Amino acid sequence: MSVGVCLFSHSLSAEAIVQCADRALYAAKEKGKNRIECVMP
């Protein structure tokens, strides 16, 4: 299982947070299986 995590501030919109987490998930998938990737917007 791959997981994408977005570290965010309260000033971001819900859409921006979801997009950030989505980028993190795809980054985890690109690097292989069973990974967790954390990104900041």
Phi, psi and omega per residue, in radians:
M1 nan 2.348 3.062
S2 -1.885 2.502 -3.090
V3 -2.298 2.421 3.041
G4 -1.991 2.271 -3.101
V5 -2.156 2.350 3.112
C6 -1.977 2.159 3.046
L7 -1.586 2.108 -2.958
F8 -2.329 2.877 3.012
S9 -1.867 2.851 -3.092
H10 -1.233 -0.173 -3.129
S11 -1.414 -0.183 -3.135
L12 -1.423 2.618 3.070
S13 -1.360 2.831 3.104
A14 -1.041 -0.694 3.141
E15 -1.090 -0.732 3.135
A16 -1.135 -0.657 3.124
I17 -1.160 -0.761 3.127
V18 -1.125 -0.730 3.114
Q19 -1.092 -0.700 3.114
C20 -1.100 -0.830 3.126
A21 -1.107 -0.636 3.111
D22 -1.119 -0.755 3.086
R23 -1.062 -0.710 3.136
A24 -1.130 -0.720 3.133
L25 -1.086 -0.817 -3.138
Y26 -1.169 -0.565 3.056
A27 -1.120 -0.714 3.108
A28 -1.119 -0.755 -3.134
K29 -1.133 -0.646 3.134
E30 -1.146 -0.536 -3.085
K31 -1.517 -0.072 3.098
G32 2.170 3.136 -3.093
K33 -1.407 2.805 3.032
N34 0.982 0.946 -3.133
R35 -2.229 2.745 2.996
I36 -2.161 2.247 3.095
E37 -2.113 2.305 3.080
C38 -1.986 2.329 3.113
V39 -2.333 2.772 3.031
M40 -1.989 2.483 -3.123
P41 -1.170 nan nan
